[in-house]
Amino acid sequence: MKQAYVYIMSNKNRSTIYIGVTSNLDRRVLKHKAGIGSRFTSRYYLSDLIYFEPIKGIHHAIKREKQLKNWNKDWKWDLIKQNNPTVEDLAKEWYSSEDIEVYINKVKKI
């Protein structure tokens, strides 16, 4: 089974979260950091990865994503803080600002 991920993104002041699923966490986080993707994530500047969970199989990951989306807000924050007590951006060192700019320019050409 292929590796998949359930992940949670947030904005800088941690007022909004987004729960998603992907088979390529690296590429998906880069899209969020570049502001590319859904209207919701770009509207609320959801660029910080605050939680992720590797799951075997995309179907299992989708099931887990739906489960988390149905949780109440406190449960979601408890899960995040269990794994990331300081609620920092787990991907803050994954890309330079140049990497993000190159990606944005690449996407604009397509």
C-alpha positions in Angstrom: 0.0 0.0 0.0 1.2 3.5 -0.9 2.0 5.9 1.9 -0.5 8.7 2.5 -0.8 11.5 5.0 -3.4 13.4 6.9 -2.2 16.8 7.7 -3.3 20.0 9.5 -2.3 23.5 8.3 -2.9 26.7 10.1 -2.3 30.4 9.7 0.4 32.4 11.7 -1.9 33.4 14.6 -3.4 29.8 14.8 -7.0 31.1 14.4 -8.0 28.8 11.6 -7.0 25.2 10.7 -7.4 23.1 7.6 -7.4 19.3 7.6 -6.3 17.6 4.4 -5.1 14.3 2.9 -2.3 13.8 0.4 0.0 11.1 -1.0 2.8 13.6 -1.3 3.2 15.7 1.9 6.3 17.6 0.7 4.6 18.8 -2.5 1.3 19.6 -0.8 2.9 21.7 1.9 4.9 23.6 -0.7 1.7 24.4 -2.5 0.2 25.7 0.8 3.3 27.8 1.4 3.1 29.2 -2.1 -0.6 30.1 -1.6 -1.6 27.7 -4.3 -4.6 25.4 -3.8 -8.1 25.8 -2.6 -9.7 29.2 -2.1 -10.1 28.4 1.6 -6.4 27.8 2.3 -5.3 30.8 0.3 -8.0 33.1 1.7 -6.9 32.3 5.3 -3.2 32.1 4.6 -3.0 28.5 5.9 0.7 28.0 5.3 2.0 26.4 8.5 2.1 22.6 8.9 1.2 22.0 12.5 0.4 18.2 12.4 0.7 15.3 10.1 0.1 11.6 10.4 1.5 9.0 8.0 -1.1 6.4 7.0 -0.8 3.3 4.8 -3.2 3.6 1.9 -5.0 6.6 0.6 -8.4 5.1 1.4 -7.5 4.8 5.1 -6.1 8.3 5.0 -9.4 9.7 3.6 -11.3 7.8 6.3 -9.1 9.3 9.0 -9.4 12.8 7.5 -13.2 12.6 7.6 -13.0 11.3 11.2 -10.8 14.3 12.3 -13.0 16.8 10.4 -16.0 15.5 12.5 -14.1 16.0 15.8 -14.9 19.1 17.9 -12.4 21.9 18.0 -10.9 21.0 21.4 -10.2 17.4 20.4 -8.4 18.6 17.3 -6.2 21.0 19.3 -5.5 18.3 21.9 -4.3 16.0 19.1 -2.1 18.7 17.6 -0.6 19.7 21.0 0.1 16.0 21.9 2.5 15.8 18.9 3.5 19.5 18.6 3.2 21.1 22.1 4.5 24.5 20.9 2.3 24.4 17.8 5.2 25.5 15.6 5.4 25.1 11.9 6.8 21.6 11.4 7.9 22.5 7.8 9.5 25.9 8.6 12.9 24.6 7.5 11.7 22.5 4.5 11.9 25.3 1.9 13.7 28.6 1.4 11.8 31.7 0.2 13.7 31.1 -3.1 12.3 27.6 -3.3 8.7 28.9 -2.9 9.3 31.7 -5.4 10.6 29.3 -8.0 7.6 27.0 -7.4 5.2 29.9 -7.8 6.9 31.0 -11.1 6.8 27.4 -12.4 3.1 27.1 -11.7 2.3 30.5 -13.4 4.0 29.2 -16.6 1.7 26.1 -16.7 
